[in-house]
Amino acid sequence: MTHHHGHEAHHRALDLDAEVFGAQLTQVLDRLGDLTPRRVVDLGAGTGAGTRLLRERYPDATVTAVDNDPRALDVLRQQGFAVLQADLDAGFPQVADVDLVWAASSLHHVADPAGLLAGARAALAPGGTLVVVEVEGLPAFTGHPAEERGRAAALASGWNHHPDWTPVLQAAGFSVTRTDTTLQAPSSAAAQEYARTWLPRYLHVPGLAGQDRRALTELLDDLPGAEPRATRAVWIAEVDR
C-alpha cells in the first residue's frame, strides 16, 4: 500500500479484512485436498483469523502462531495456541519438521522473502506444503459507480501491488500452483466498519475527478449494507516426497 492514511487505520483495515473474509478462506484450504498435518505454522498470524481457521480444519494438529507483536500473541496464547515471537525479517523461525506453513498477507512485508522461503523449505517435512495468500486488486463493497471509479483510480495509481511469488517459490525449491479465488462475505457489522474504514481512502487518490469525489462523499453519508467481495491470489507450494 503506497498510500498511508494513518498507520492505525491501515492496521484496522487489515484486521477487518481478516475478520470479514476469515471464514471464506476455507475455500483456499479446500484446494489442499486431504492433508493431515501434524505441525502447522501460521506466519505473521496477526489477529489470528487464519490461525483459528487452521485449527478448525486440522483439529489434531499443533498450530503455532508466529508474529512479532507480543500483544497479538498474548491473545492467541489465551485461545490455546502455541505461539512464537519472531521477526520474519530475520528469517524463518527455529521450528522443524513442519507439515503446513500458512502465510496470508504477510510475505510482502518481509525484507528478504527469498531467504524466508528458503528457510520454510528447509523446515518443511517431505511432502509438506506452503500456502501463500495475497489480496489481489482491491476489495469491493457496494457496486456503486462512485466506488467503482474510486477503486479504478486507486488501482491505476499502484495501490496494493504485490509480487508474483511463483519464481521466488520455485527458486526456493518448491513445486508451485497459482490460482485466484474470489471471496464473497455476507453483510455484517464488521463488513460495514470495513467499508467505512476503506472507502474514504479513495477520496485521497490523485486521479479521482471532483464529481466522483463528491459522489463518493454522498455514498459515505448514506452507505448501504456492504457485502464485501475480494480476490485472493493463492500459491500452493509443495515439497516433493
Secondary structure, DSSP 8 states (H G I E B T S, - for coil): ----S-HHHHHHHHHHHHHHHTGGGHHHHHTT-S---SEEEEET-TTSHHHHHHHHH-TTSEEEEEES-HHHHHHHHHTT-EEEE--GGG-S-S--SEEEEEEES-GGG-S-HHHHHHHHHHHEEEEEEEEEEEEEEEEE-S--HHHHHHHHHHHHTTTT-----HHHHHHTT-EEEEEEEEEE----HHHHHHHHHHGGGGGG-TT--HHHHHHHHHHHHT------EEEEEEEEEE---
